C-alpha cells in the first residue's frame, strides 16, 4: 500500500435522545460511524463557532453588548486577523452569506457578499511577463490584489450592524495592544511561515520575536495592527482605502516591483450577490456564485444524489470512489468555466442543474478511477479562516476570510501590522483563458461560505476552510449529516477524503492525465484502501492541514435553540449563551 497510516476502531451507533432538539431532523445513525471528539454545544439565544477560543468569546461579548450576529462576526474576524495571521487578516479578501429573519416582511432572506479584490489597473499580462516570468508567482509583489476584507466589514455592518464599529473593533484592538497567549496549532503554522517568509522586507520585524515564531502559550502583541485598526474604527473604510494606510501600501508595493496604486485601493468596492442553491435530498444548499468555487460543492452533491450513498456506508470503498469521481467531474468544470462573471459568462444554472448532473453522472465507472476527465460541453455565448455566528433575533452569518497562502505573499507594508494577500497567483497569463489576467478583474477564488435551508428556513450555517479542499469538504459534511445521519460534531470529526491533481483554474498546471492523488485521514480500513488501489486510485499520506477546518451552527426551527460544532483539528471552539 502507498498509504501508511494507523487505523482506528469504529464505534457502535450513537443513540439519539428523542427529547433533544434536532431529534426529528436526525435520521437513524448508521452503525460503524466514528465517535465525535466532543459534544455539540447548545444555547438558547446566541452562538459562535470560530478557529480560536478568544475569537469565539469576542463574538459572544459583542452580541451581549447589543451587537448583531454580523457585528459579532466582524469582531471575531478582526480578532482572528491578529491571532491567526497564518490564515487571514485585513490584507486579504472576504465572502459572506447572511440570513436576515426580518427581511421580506419577516419571511427572511439570504444575502450574499463577494468581498474579493481586483487586479491593479496597471497589472497586465505584458507587465507580468516583463518581469521575466511565465506564470504569476506565489510570493512577492506580483500576486497582490486589492484587499477586500475591510470594505466587506463596512458593507456588512452598514446593512446589518446594530452597534458602532468602534465597539465592534474594540476587543481586537485591546488584544493587539495588551497581548494574548499563542494557540498551539497556530504556533506550529507560524513557525512554518517564518521559514518561508524571512527573506521578505519587514517580515521579521512584524511577525517574529527575535527572528523566531511565537511559541504556544507565549504572549504576542501587535501594536502596529492596533494602530491600523484604530484608524479604521475612527475614519471608517476610507481609513484603510484612502489616506496614509493606502499610500503606505501602494508606495511599498511599487518599490518592490508591483503595480498597485493608491487609486486602485480608493476605487475598490465589493458586491452584494444572490447566493445560488441546489437541492440535495430535500435540503437547499447555498453557495456564493463565481468568481468563487462554491458551486463545485453543489455540482458534486447533484452528481451524488443519483447514487444510494447511505447503503454504500461511510468509509466504504464504493462511497470514497464515488465521491472522488464526482469531485473530478466538478473540478474539470471549475477549471474550464469558473471566473469573474463581469469578464466571462459562467453557465451557473446549467452547471448545478438536475439535467446536467444526470449526464455527468453517466461518466463515473464504479470499478475504475478516471485518469482524465473532460469538462462538460456547455455553450457559454491554503489557508483560510471560517467562522459562523448567530444571534437571538435569528440572524445567522456564514463568513470566510483569507490571505490565500497562509500569511500571504510575503509583502508586509511597513508599520501597518499585516501582510497582503497573494490571490493574483490564480490568474492565467493566457488571453483566451477564462481567468486570464486583466486590469480590474477579480481572480478565481477558493474561499466559500455555505448555508443550508429546509422548507425555506435556516437549517445550518457552515464552512470548511482550506483551498481546494473546501468544496470537497462541503459535500462530505452534507453527506455525513443527511445520508449517514451523523451528529453535527461527528460530521466534522469524521475522517475526510481529499483528492488532489485536478486541472487548475489558472491554467498554469497541465490538465489531469494520471488521475491525481487521493489522501485519506486515519480511520479508513486497510481492506478499503486495498480496494481503492485496485480501482486505480493512487493513495499518499498528507498532513492534517490538508483536510481543512470546519465550523457549524444549526438552528432548531421549532424551539429556536442553536447547536454548535467546531473543528477538532484546529484550536477553536463553539460557544453560546
C-alpha positions as CSV (number, residue, x, y, z in Angstrom):
1,X,0.0,0.0,0.0
2,X,1.1,3.5,-0.7
3,X,-0.7,5.0,2.2
4,X,0.8,4.3,5.7
5,X,-1.5,5.5,8.4
6,X,-3.0,4.0,11.5
7,X,-6.5,2.7,11.6
8,X,-9.0,3.3,14.4
9,X,-11.7,1.1,15.6
10,X,-15.1,2.5,14.6
11,X,-17.6,2.8,17.5
12,X,-21.1,1.5,17.6
13,X,-24.0,3.7,16.6
14,X,-24.6,6.7,18.8
15,X,-28.1,6.8,20.3
16,X,-30.1,10.0,19.9
17,X,-32.3,11.2,22.8
18,X,-35.7,11.9,21.4
19,X,-36.2,14.8,23.7
20,X,-33.1,16.6,22.4
21,X,-33.5,19.4,19.9
22,X,-33.0,18.3,16.3
23,X,-34.1,14.8,17.1
24,X,-36.8,14.9,14.5
25,X,-34.3,16.1,11.9
26,X,-31.8,13.3,12.6
27,X,-32.1,10.1,10.6
28,X,-31.2,6.9,12.5
29,X,-27.5,6.9,12.9
30,X,-25.9,4.1,10.8
31,X,-23.6,1.6,12.6
32,X,-19.9,1.9,12.3
33,X,-19.6,5.7,12.5
34,X,-16.7,7.4,14.1
35,X,-17.1,8.8,17.6
36,X,-17.2,12.6,18.0
37,X,-14.3,14.2,19.7
38,X,-16.6,16.3,21.9
39,X,-20.2,17.1,22.5
40,X,-22.2,19.6,20.4
41,X,-22.8,22.9,22.2
42,X,-26.4,24.1,22.7
43,X,-27.5,27.6,23.6
44,X,-30.9,29.3,23.6
45,X,-30.0,32.9,22.4
46,X,-26.7,33.1,20.5
47,X,-23.9,31.0,19.2
48,X,-20.4,31.5,17.7
49,X,-18.0,28.9,16.2
50,X,-14.5,30.0,15.2
51,X,-11.0,28.6,14.9
52,X,-9.8,30.4,18.1
53,X,-11.4,30.3,21.5
54,X,-10.7,34.1,22.1
55,X,-12.3,35.0,18.8
56,X,-15.4,32.9,19.7
57,X,-15.6,34.7,23.0
58,X,-15.1,38.1,21.3
59,X,-18.2,37.4,19.1
60,X,-20.3,36.5,22.1
61,X,-19.1,39.6,24.0
62,X,-20.1,41.9,21.2
63,X,-23.5,40.3,20.9
64,X,-24.1,40.5,24.7
65,X,-23.5,44.3,24.3
66,X,-26.3,44.6,21.8
67,X,-24.5,43.7,18.6
68,X,-26.0,41.6,15.8
69,X,-24.6,38.4,14.5
70,X,-22.9,40.4,11.8
71,X,-21.3,42.7,14.5
72,X,-20.1,39.5,16.2
73,X,-18.7,38.0,13.0
74,X,-16.8,41.2,12.2
75,X,-15.4,41.4,15.7
76,X,-14.3,37.7,15.5
77,X,-12.7,38.2,12.1
78,X,-10.8,41.2,13.4
79,X,-9.6,39.2,16.3
80,X,-8.6,36.3,14.1
81,X,-6.6,38.6,11.8
82,X,-4.5,39.3,14.9
83,X,-4.5,35.9,16.5
84,X,-4.3,33.7,13.4
85,X,-2.5,35.7,10.7
86,X,-1.4,32.4,9.2
87,X,-4.8,32.2,7.7
88,X,-6.4,35.7,7.5
89,X,-6.1,39.4,8.0
90,X,-7.1,42.8,6.7
91,X,-4.7,42.3,3.8
92,X,-7.0,39.6,2.4
93,X,-10.5,39.1,1.0
94,X,-13.9,38.1,2.5
95,X,-17.1,36.3,1.4
96,X,-20.2,36.0,3.5
97,X,-23.8,34.7,3.5
98,X,-26.2,36.3,5.9
99,X,-29.7,35.1,6.9
100,X,-31.8,38.1,7.9
101,X,-35.0,37.0,9.6
102,X,-36.5,40.5,9.3
103,X,-36.2,40.8,5.5
104,X,-39.1,40.2,3.1
105,X,-41.7,41.4,5.7
106,X,-40.4,38.9,8.3
107,X,-40.2,35.9,6.0
108,X,-36.5,36.1,6.0
109,X,-33.9,36.2,3.2
110,X,-30.4,35.1,2.4
111,X,-27.9,37.8,1.3
112,X,-24.6,37.1,-0.3
113,X,-21.5,39.3,-0.3
114,X,-18.5,39.0,-2.5
115,X,-15.6,40.9,-1.0
116,X,-12.9,39.8,-3.3
117,X,-10.4,42.4,-4.6
118,X,-9.4,43.1,-8.2
119,X,-6.1,43.3,-10.1
120,X,-4.5,46.7,-10.1
121,X,-5.2,48.8,-13.2
122,X,-1.5,48.5,-14.3
123,X,-1.4,44.8,-13.8
124,X,-1.5,43.4,-17.4
125,X,-0.1,40.2,-18.9
126,X,2.6,42.2,-20.6
127,X,3.6,43.9,-17.3
128,X,3.9,40.5,-15.5
129,X,5.9,38.9,-18.4
130,X,8.2,41.9,-18.5
131,X,9.4,40.7,-15.0
132,X,10.8,37.5,-16.7
133,X,8.1,35.0,-15.5
134,X,5.6,32.8,-17.5
135,X,3.2,32.4,-14.6
136,X,2.3,34.6,-11.7
137,X,4.4,33.5,-8.7
138,X,3.0,32.6,-5.3
139,X,5.1,35.2,-3.4
140,X,6.3,38.7,-3.9
141,X,4.5,41.8,-5.3
142,X,3.1,40.4,-8.5
143,X,0.2,38.2,-7.0
144,X,-1.1,41.0,-4.8
145,X,-4.6,42.1,-5.5
146,X,-6.6,44.8,-3.7
147,X,-7.6,43.6,-0.2
148,X,-11.4,43.4,0.1
149,X,-11.8,42.5,3.8
150,X,-12.2,45.9,5.4
151,X,-14.6,47.1,2.7
152,X,-16.6,43.9,3.3
153,X,-16.8,44.7,7.0
154,X,-18.3,48.1,6.4
155,X,-20.7,46.8,3.7
156,X,-22.0,44.1,6.1
157,X,-22.0,46.5,9.1
158,X,-23.9,49.2,7.1
159,X,-26.6,46.7,6.3
160,X,-26.9,44.5,9.4
161,X,-24.8,46.2,12.2
162,X,-26.5,47.3,15.4
163,X,-23.7,48.9,17.4
164,X,-20.9,51.4,16.5
165,X,-18.0,50.0,14.5
166,X,-15.7,51.3,17.2
167,X,-17.3,49.0,19.7
168,X,-17.1,46.1,17.2
169,X,-13.3,46.5,16.7
170,X,-12.5,47.4,20.3
171,X,-11.8,43.8,21.5
172,X,-9.3,43.1,18.7
173,X,-7.6,46.5,19.3
174,X,-7.3,45.7,23.0
175,X,-5.8,42.2,22.3
176,X,-3.4,43.7,19.8
177,X,-2.2,46.3,22.4
178,X,-2.2,44.2,25.5
179,X,-1.3,40.8,24.0
180,X,-2.7,37.3,24.1
181,X,-1.3,33.8,24.5
182,X,-0.4,32.0,21.3
183,X,-2.5,28.9,20.5
184,X,-0.7,25.6,19.6
185,X,-1.9,24.8,16.1
186,X,-1.4,28.4,15.0
187,X,2.1,28.4,16.6
188,X,3.1,25.4,14.5
189,X,1.8,27.1,11.3
190,X,3.5,30.3,12.3
191,X,6.9,28.6,12.6
192,X,6.5,27.2,9.0
193,X,5.6,30.7,7.8
194,X,8.8,32.1,9.3
195,X,10.9,29.6,7.4
196,X,9.2,30.6,4.1
197,X,8.9,34.3,4.6
198,X,12.0,35.5,6.4
199,X,13.6,36.8,3.2
200,X,11.0,39.4,2.6
201,X,11.3,43.0,3.9
202,X,9.6,43.9,7.2
203,X,8.5,40.3,7.9
204,X,10.9,39.5,10.7
205,X,10.2,42.9,12.3
206,X,6.5,42.4,12.2
207,X,5.9,38.6,12.7
208,X,8.7,37.3,14.8
209,X,10.2,37.5,18.3
210,X,14.0,37.8,17.8
211,X,13.7,36.1,14.5
212,X,11.5,33.2,15.6
213,X,7.8,32.4,15.7
214,X,5.9,32.9,18.9
215,X,5.6,29.7,20.9
216,X,2.4,28.1,22.2
217,X,1.4,30.0,25.4
218,X,3.7,32.9,24.7
219,X,2.2,36.4,24.8
220,X,2.0,38.1,21.4
221,X,1.3,41.7,20.8
222,X,0.9,43.7,17.5
223,X,0.9,47.4,18.3
224,X,1.1,48.3,14.6
225,X,-2.1,46.4,13.8
226,X,-3.7,48.1,16.8
227,X,-3.0,51.5,15.3
228,X,-4.3,50.4,11.9
229,X,-7.5,49.0,13.4
230,X,-7.9,52.2,15.4
231,X,-7.6,54.3,12.3
232,X,-10.2,52.1,10.6
233,X,-12.5,52.4,13.6
234,X,-12.2,56.2,13.7
235,X,-12.1,57.0,10.0
236,X,-14.3,54.2,8.6
237,X,-13.5,52.3,5.4
238,X,-11.6,55.3,4.0
239,X,-9.2,54.9,6.8
240,X,-7.9,51.9,5.0
241,X,-8.6,52.6,1.3
242,X,-7.6,56.3,1.3
243,X,-5.1,58.4,3.2
244,X,-1.9,57.3,5.0
245,X,-2.6,53.5,5.1
246,X,-3.4,53.3,1.4
247,X,-0.4,55.4,0.5
248,X,1.9,53.2,2.6
249,X,0.5,50.1,0.9
250,X,0.8,51.5,-2.6
251,X,4.3,53.0,-2.2
252,X,5.7,49.8,-0.6
253,X,4.4,47.6,-3.4
254,X,5.7,49.9,-6.1
255,X,9.2,49.9,-4.5
256,X,9.0,46.0,-4.6
257,X,8.1,45.9,-8.3
258,X,4.3,45.7,-8.1
259,X,1.7,47.7,-9.9
260,X,-0.8,48.7,-7.3
261,X,-1.5,52.4,-6.8
262,X,-3.4,54.4,-4.2
263,X,-6.2,54.9,-6.8
264,X,-6.6,51.1,-7.1
265,X,-7.3,51.0,-3.4
266,X,-9.6,54.1,-3.4
267,X,-11.7,52.7,-6.2
268,X,-12.3,49.2,-4.6
269,X,-15.9,48.1,-4.0
270,X,-17.2,44.7,-3.1
271,X,-20.5,43.4,-4.4
272,X,-23.8,42.1,-3.0
273,X,-24.8,39.0,-4.8
274,X,-27.6,36.5,-4.7
275,X,-26.5,33.1,-3.3
276,X,-27.2,30.1,-5.6
277,X,-28.6,26.8,-4.4
278,X,-29.0,23.2,-5.3
279,X,-31.4,20.8,-3.5
280,X,-29.9,17.7,-2.0
281,X,-32.5,15.2,-0.8
282,X,-34.9,17.9,0.4
283,X,-32.2,20.4,1.8
284,X,-31.3,23.5,-0.1
285,X,-27.5,24.1,0.0
286,X,-26.4,27.7,-0.8
287,X,-23.1,29.0,-2.1
288,X,-21.7,32.2,-3.5
289,X,-21.5,32.2,-7.3
290,X,-18.2,32.5,-9.2
291,X,-15.6,34.0,-9.2
292,X,-15.5,31.6,-6.2
293,X,-15.6,27.8,-6.3
294,X,-18.7,27.3,-4.2
295,X,-20.8,25.8,-7.0
296,X,-18.3,22.9,-7.2
297,X,-19.8,21.6,-4.0
298,X,-23.3,21.9,-5.5
299,X,-22.1,20.0,-8.6
300,X,-20.6,17.2,-6.5
301,X,-23.8,16.9,-4.5
302,X,-26.1,16.8,-7.5
303,X,-24.0,14.0,-9.0
304,X,-24.0,12.1,-5.7
305,X,-27.8,12.5,-5.4
306,X,-28.3,9.9,-8.1
307,X,-26.5,7.2,-6.0
308,X,-27.7,5.3,-2.9
309,X,-24.9,6.8,-0.8
310,X,-26.3,5.6,2.5
311,X,-26.4,2.0,1.5
312,X,-22.7,2.2,0.5
313,X,-21.8,3.0,4.1
314,X,-19.5,5.6,5.5
315,X,-15.8,4.9,4.8
316,X,-16.5,2.2,2.2
317,X,-14.6,1.8,-1.0
318,X,-17.7,2.4,-3.0
319,X,-18.5,5.6,-1.2
320,X,-15.0,7.0,-1.4
321,X,-14.6,6.1,-5.0
322,X,-17.9,7.7,-6.0
323,X,-17.3,11.0,-4.2
324,X,-13.8,11.3,-5.6
325,X,-15.0,10.6,-9.2
326,X,-17.8,13.2,-8.7
327,X,-15.2,15.6,-7.5
328,X,-13.1,15.1,-10.6
329,X,-16.0,15.9,-12.8
330,X,-16.9,19.1,-10.9
331,X,-13.3,20.3,-10.8
332,X,-12.8,20.0,-14.5
333,X,-15.8,22.3,-15.0
334,X,-14.2,24.5,-12.3
335,X,-11.1,24.8,-14.4
336,X,-13.0,25.5,-17.6
337,X,-15.8,27.8,-16.6
338,X,-15.4,29.5,-13.2
339,X,-14.3,33.1,-13.4
340,X,-15.2,36.7,-12.7
341,X,-18.6,37.0,-14.2
342,X,-18.1,40.6,-15.2
343,X,-15.4,39.4,-17.7
344,X,-16.6,35.8,-18.5
345,X,-20.0,34.3,-18.9
346,X,-20.3,31.4,-16.4
347,X,-23.2,28.9,-17.0
348,X,-24.0,28.7,-13.3
349,X,-27.6,27.4,-13.6
350,X,-26.7,24.8,-16.1
351,X,-23.7,23.5,-14.1
352,X,-25.9,22.9,-11.0
353,X,-29.0,21.6,-12.7
354,X,-30.6,18.2,-12.4
355,X,-30.2,17.5,-16.1
356,X,-26.5,18.3,-16.3
357,X,-25.8,16.2,-13.2
358,X,-27.6,13.2,-14.7
359,X,-25.5,13.5,-17.8
360,X,-22.2,13.9,-15.9
361,X,-23.1,11.0,-13.6
362,X,-23.0,8.6,-16.5
363,X,-19.3,9.2,-16.8
364,X,-18.5,7.5,-13.5
365,X,-17.2,4.0,-13.8
366,X,-17.9,2.2,-10.5
367,X,-14.9,-0.2,-10.9
368,X,-12.2,2.2,-12.2
369,X,-10.7,5.6,-11.3
370,X,-10.7,8.1,-14.1
371,X,-7.2,9.1,-15.2
372,X,-8.5,12.1,-17.2
373,X,-11.8,13.9,-17.4
374,X,-13.2,16.4,-19.9
375,X,-15.2,19.4,-18.8
376,X,-18.9,19.4,-19.8
377,X,-19.7,20.7,-23.3
378,X,-21.7,23.8,-22.4
379,X,-22.2,26.7,-24.8
380,X,-21.0,29.7,-22.8
381,X,-22.2,32.7,-25.6
382,X,-4.1,27.5,2.0
383,X,-5.0,28.7,4.3
384,X,-8.1,30.5,5.4
385,X,-10.3,31.1,8.5
386,X,-14.0,30.3,8.6
387,X,-16.4,31.4,11.3
388,X,-20.2,31.4,11.8
389,X,-22.2,33.4,14.3
390,X,-25.9,33.5,15.2
391,X,-27.9,35.9,17.4
392,X,-31.0,35.9,19.5
393,X,-33.1,37.6,16.7
394,X,-32.4,34.6,14.4
395,X,-29.7,36.3,12.2
396,X,-27.1,33.8,11.1
397,X,-23.8,34.6,9.4
398,X,-21.5,32.3,7.4
399,X,-18.2,34.2,6.8
400,X,-14.9,33.2,5.4
401,X,-11.8,35.3,5.1
402,X,-8.3,34.6,3.8
403,X,-4.9,35.8,2.7
404,X,-4.8,32.8,0.3
405,X,-1.4,31.2,1.1
406,X,-1.2,31.2,4.8
407,X,0.1,34.6,5.9
408,X,0.0,35.8,2.3
409,X,2.6,36.5,-0.3
410,X,5.4,38.0,1.8
411,X,4.5,41.6,1.3
412,X,4.4,43.4,4.6
413,X,3.8,47.2,4.3
414,X,5.9,49.0,7.0
415,X,4.3,49.9,10.2
416,X,0.8,48.6,9.5
417,X,0.8,45.2,11.2
418,X,-0.4,42.9,8.4
419,X,0.6,41.1,5.3
420,X,-1.0,41.4,1.9
421,X,-2.7,38.5,0.1
422,X,-1.4,36.8,-3.0
423,X,-4.7,35.9,-4.7
424,X,-3.4,37.1,-8.1
425,X,-1.5,33.8,-8.3
426,X,-4.8,32.4,-9.6
427,X,-4.8,34.5,-12.8
428,X,-3.7,32.8,-16.0
429,X,-1.3,34.6,-18.4
430,X,-3.1,33.3,-21.5
431,X,-5.5,35.8,-23.2
432,X,-8.0,33.1,-24.1
433,X,-8.4,31.6,-20.6
434,X,-11.5,32.4,-18.6
435,X,-9.2,33.5,-15.7
436,X,-6.8,35.5,-17.9
437,X,-5.3,38.4,-16.1
438,X,-6.9,41.7,-16.9
439,X,-6.8,45.1,-15.1
440,X,-9.7,45.4,-12.6
441,X,-10.6,41.7,-12.8
442,X,-11.2,39.5,-9.8
443,X,-9.2,36.3,-9.8
444,X,-10.6,32.8,-9.3
445,X,-11.3,32.4,-5.6
446,X,-11.1,29.4,-3.3
447,X,-12.8,30.7,-0.2
448,X,-16.5,29.8,0.1
449,X,-19.0,30.2,2.9
450,X,-22.1,27.9,2.9
451,X,-25.6,27.8,4.2
452,X,-28.4,25.2,4.3
453,X,-32.1,25.9,4.4
454,X,-35.0,23.4,4.7
455,X,-38.5,24.3,3.8
456,X,-37.5,28.0,3.4
457,X,-36.0,28.4,6.9
458,X,-32.4,28.2,8.2
459,X,-31.1,24.7,9.0
460,X,-27.4,25.2,9.2
461,X,-24.6,27.8,8.6
462,X,-21.3,26.1,8.0
463,X,-18.0,26.1,6.2
464,X,-14.7,24.3,5.9
465,X,-11.5,26.4,5.3
466,X,-8.7,25.0,3.2
467,X,-8.1,25.8,-0.5
468,X,-9.3,23.2,-3.0
469,X,-10.5,21.0,0.0
470,X,-13.4,23.4,0.6
471,X,-16.0,22.2,-2.0
472,X,-14.9,18.6,-1.4
473,X,-15.4,19.0,2.4
474,X,-18.7,20.9,2.0
475,X,-20.1,17.9,0.1
476,X,-18.7,15.5,2.6
477,X,-20.3,17.4,5.5
478,X,-23.7,17.4,3.9
479,X,-23.5,13.7,3.0
480,X,-22.3,12.9,6.6
481,X,-25.3,14.7,8.0
482,X,-28.1,13.7,5.6
483,X,-27.0,10.3,4.2
484,X,-25.2,8.9,7.2
485,X,-27.2,10.5,10.0
486,X,-24.2,11.9,11.8
487,X,-24.4,14.5,14.6
488,X,-23.1,18.0,13.9
489,X,-19.8,17.3,15.6
490,X,-19.4,13.8,14.1
491,X,-19.9,15.3,10.7
492,X,-16.8,17.4,11.1
493,X,-14.7,14.9,13.0
494,X,-15.2,12.0,10.6
495,X,-12.2,11.1,8.6
496,X,-12.0,13.2,5.4
497,X,-11.2,12.5,1.8
498,X,-9.0,14.8,-0.2
499,X,-8.3,14.5,-3.9
500,X,-5.5,16.5,-5.5
501,X,-4.4,16.8,-9.1
502,X,-7.4,18.0,-11.0
503,X,-6.9,20.6,-13.7
504,X,-6.3,24.0,-12.1
505,X,-8.3,27.2,-12.9
506,X,-5.3,29.4,-13.5
507,X,-4.1,27.3,-16.4
508,X,-0.6,27.1,-15.1
509,X,-0.8,23.4,-14.5
510,X,-1.3,20.8,-17.2
511,X,-4.7,19.0,-17.4
512,X,-5.2,16.0,-15.2
513,X,-3.9,12.9,-17.1
514,X,-2.9,10.4,-14.4
515,X,-6.0,10.5,-12.1
516,X,-4.4,12.7,-9.4
517,X,-3.6,11.6,-5.8
518,X,-6.0,10.5,-3.1
519,X,-5.3,11.5,0.6
520,X,-7.3,9.8,3.4
521,X,-7.3,10.6,7.0
522,X,-6.7,7.8,9.6
523,X,-9.8,5.8,10.2
524,X,-10.2,4.2,6.8
525,X,-9.9,0.4,7.0
526,X,-6.9,-1.4,5.3
527,X,-9.2,-3.5,3.1
528,X,-10.9,-0.4,1.8
529,X,-7.5,1.2,1.0
530,X,-6.5,-2.0,-0.9
531,X,-9.9,-1.9,-2.8
532,X,-9.3,1.7,-3.8
533,X,-5.9,0.9,-5.1
534,X,-7.3,-1.9,-7.2
535,X,-9.6,0.5,-8.8
536,X,-6.7,2.7,-9.8
537,X,-6.5,5.3,-7.1
538,X,-3.0,6.5,-6.1
539,X,-3.0,6.9,-2.3
540,X,-0.5,9.0,-0.4
541,X,-0.3,10.4,3.1
542,X,-0.9,14.0,3.8
543,X,-0.6,16.4,6.8
544,X,-3.6,17.2,8.8
545,X,-3.7,20.8,7.5
546,X,-4.7,19.5,4.0
547,X,-8.1,18.3,5.3
548,X,-9.4,21.8,6.2
549,X,-11.1,23.3,9.2
550,X,-14.9,23.1,10.0
551,X,-17.3,25.3,11.9
552,X,-21.1,24.9,12.0
553,X,-24.2,26.3,13.7
554,X,-27.6,24.6,13.3
555,X,-30.9,26.1,14.4
556,X,-34.0,24.2,15.6
557,X,-36.8,25.7,13.6
558,X,-39.4,25.0,16.4
559,X,-37.6,26.0,19.5
560,X,-35.0,28.4,18.2
561,X,-32.2,26.6,20.0
562,X,-28.8,26.8,18.5
563,X,-26.4,23.9,18.1
564,X,-22.7,24.5,17.5
565,X,-19.8,22.4,16.4
566,X,-16.1,23.2,15.9
567,X,-13.2,21.7,14.1
568,X,-11.2,19.2,16.3
569,X,-8.1,19.7,14.0
570,X,-7.9,23.4,15.0
571,X,-7.6,25.5,18.2
572,X,-11.1,26.8,18.1
573,X,-14.4,26.1,19.8
574,X,-18.2,26.7,19.6
575,X,-19.8,28.5,22.5
576,X,-23.1,30.3,23.1
577,X,-25.4,31.8,25.7
